[in-house]
Amino acid sequence: MNGREGAAPITPTAGGQLGVREVRTEADFAAVLELRRRVFGDEQRIVDAGVTDPEDERAFHALAALPVEEGALPVGTGRLLLNAGRQGEAQIAWVATLPEWRGRGIGSAVMRFLLAAADEAGASLVVLSAQTHALDFYHRLGFRPYGHRFMIRGIEHQWMARPRPGW
Ligand SMILES: CC(C)(COP(=O)(O)OP(=O)(O)OC[C@H]1O[C@@H](n2cnc3c(N)ncnc32)[C@H](O)[C@@H]1OP(=O)(O)O)[C@@H](O)C(=O)NCCC(=O)NCCS
C-alpha cells in the first residue's frame, strides 16, 4: 500500500529520522494538500468541497516527511492558525497522518511542532475540534474537552482546549 515493499525498514521515531518543518514552498504546500486529500477525502469522506479553506493563506502549516531513497516521503501534516477566535485563541486543524504510517509518533511530532509554534507566538490558548476517536491522542498532548459533542458528516467531534504551559 505504501509502495515501500522491499525497502529498508524505517523507524521514524528513532534517531530523529522524521523531519517536521514549516511549509514555505509551493511544493510543500502541494504535499500538504495531497495528504489532506488522501486522509479527509479518500479515507474519511469528510470533505467534498476541496481540501483548502480561506484560512490556509494566513496559517502556519507543518509537513512531516521521512527520508527515503528517492528523497523525502510526506507522511503527516497539521495547521496552526493564530488569532483564530474572538478571544485571540489559536486553532489547530487538518491534522493527519497517512494510514500506513500511523502509530509511529508522526501525529504527535506534528502536534508538538505546532504547539511549540503557538507557544512561541504567545498564544495563551490553543483549541481544536477533535474527532472523538482521537480524544486520547489530544489528551496526551495537554488538551481537555469542553462543550457538547457534535456531528460532522457522520463523524463525532468534540472541542478541546490546551492552555499555554505556565499560563
Ligand atoms: C489522529 C492521527 C493524526 C494520529 O496520528 P499518528 O501518527 O497515528 O499519531 P501517533 O503515532 O503520534 O499517536 C500517538 C498515540 O496516540 C494514539 N492514537 C493515535 N491515534 C489515535 C486514535 N485515533 N485513537 C486513539 N488513540 C490514538 C496512538 O496509539 C499512540 O499511542 P502510543 O504512543 O501508546 O502508541 C491519525 O490517526 C489520523 O490521521 N487520523 C485520521 C485523521 C484524523 O482523525 N485527524 C484528526 C482530526 S481531529
The ligand as a Tripos MOL2 file, in Angstrom:
@<TRIPOS>MOLECULE
LIG
   48    50     1     0     0
SMALL
NO_CHARGES

@<TRIPOS>ATOM
      1 C1         -5.1210   11.1760   14.7260 C.3       1 LIG1
      2 C2         -3.8770   10.9100   13.8830 C.3       1 LIG1
      3 C3         -3.3890   12.2120   13.2600 C.3       1 LIG1
      4 C4         -2.7870   10.3430   14.8160 C.3       1 LIG1
      5 O1         -1.6050   10.1840   14.0320 O.3       1 LIG1
      6 P1         -0.4630    9.1210   14.4100 P.3       1 LIG1
      7 O2          0.6950    9.4370   13.5710 O.co2     1 LIG1
      8 O3         -1.0060    7.7410   14.3880 O.co2     1 LIG1
      9 O4         -0.2060    9.5340   15.9320 O.3       1 LIG1
     10 P2          0.8990    8.9590   16.9120 P.3       1 LIG1
     11 O5          1.5530    7.7640   16.3630 O.co2     1 LIG1
     12 O6          1.7490   10.0940   17.3300 O.co2     1 LIG1
     13 O7         -0.0300    8.5140   18.1340 O.3       1 LIG1
     14 C5          0.3200    8.8050   19.4460 C.3       1 LIG1
     15 C6         -0.5080    7.9690   20.3560 C.3       1 LIG1
     16 O8         -1.8920    8.2530   20.2250 O.3       1 LIG1
     17 C7         -2.5700    7.0530   19.9070 C.3       1 LIG1
     18 N1         -3.5640    7.3530   18.8940 N.ar      1 LIG1
     19 C8         -3.3430    7.8700   17.6980 C.ar      1 LIG1
     20 N2         -4.4950    7.9920   17.0410 N.ar      1 LIG1
     21 C9         -5.4400    7.5200   17.8490 C.ar      1 LIG1
     22 C10        -6.8060    7.3720   17.7400 C.ar      1 LIG1
     23 N3         -7.4530    7.7290   16.6260 N.pl3     1 LIG1
     24 N4         -7.4830    6.8770   18.7740 N.ar      1 LIG1
     25 C11        -6.8260    6.5010   19.9030 C.ar      1 LIG1
     26 N5         -5.5150    6.6170   20.0740 N.ar      1 LIG1
     27 C12        -4.8310    7.1240   19.0460 C.ar      1 LIG1
     28 C13        -1.5580    6.1050   19.3250 C.3       1 LIG1
     29 O9         -1.9460    4.7740   19.5560 O.3       1 LIG1
     30 C14        -0.3220    6.4900   20.0600 C.3       1 LIG1
     31 O10        -0.2800    5.8190   21.2860 O.3       1 LIG1
     32 P3          1.0290    5.0120   21.7340 P.3       1 LIG1
     33 O11         2.1270    6.0450   21.7870 O.co2     1 LIG1
     34 O12         0.6720    4.4520   23.0520 O.co2     1 LIG1
     35 O13         1.2410    4.0020   20.6780 O.co2     1 LIG1
     36 C15        -4.1600    9.8370   12.8130 C.3       1 LIG1
     37 O14        -4.7960    8.7270   13.4340 O.3       1 LIG1
     38 C16        -5.0280   10.3220   11.6500 C.2       1 LIG1
     39 O15        -4.5450   10.9140   10.6940 O.2       1 LIG1
     40 N6         -6.3410   10.0250   11.7080 N.am      1 LIG1
     41 C17        -7.2420   10.3750   10.6220 C.3       1 LIG1
     42 C18        -7.4580   11.8690   10.5380 C.3       1 LIG1
     43 C19        -7.8960   12.4130   11.8640 C.2       1 LIG1
     44 O16        -8.7290   11.8550   12.5340 O.2       1 LIG1
     45 N7         -7.2980   13.5780   12.2050 N.am      1 LIG1
     46 C20        -7.6050   14.2410   13.4220 C.3       1 LIG1
     47 C21        -8.7860   15.1020   13.1770 C.3       1 LIG1
     48 S1         -9.3410   15.7780   14.7280 S.3       1 LIG1
@<TRIPOS>BOND
     1     1     2 1
     2     2     3 1
     3     2     4 1
     4     2    36 1
     5     4     5 1
     6     5     6 1
     7     6     7 2
     8     6     8 1
     9     6     9 1
    10     9    10 1
    11    10    11 2
    12    10    12 1
    13    10    13 1
    14    13    14 1
    15    14    15 1
    16    15    16 1
    17    15    30 1
    18    16    17 1
    19    17    18 1
    20    17    28 1
    21    18    19 ar
    22    18    27 ar
    23    19    20 ar
    24    20    21 ar
    25    21    22 ar
    26    21    27 ar
    27    22    23 1
    28    22    24 ar
    29    24    25 ar
    30    25    26 ar
    31    26    27 ar
    32    28    29 1
    33    28    30 1
    34    30    31 1
    35    31    32 1
    36    32    33 2
    37    32    34 1
    38    32    35 1
    39    36    37 1
    40    36    38 1
    41    38    39 2
    42    38    40 1
    43    40    41 1
    44    41    42 1
    45    42    43 1
    46    43    44 2
    47    43    45 1
    48    45    46 1
    49    46    47 1
    50    47    48 1
@<TRIPOS>SUBSTRUCTURE
     1 LIG1         1 GROUP 0 **** ****
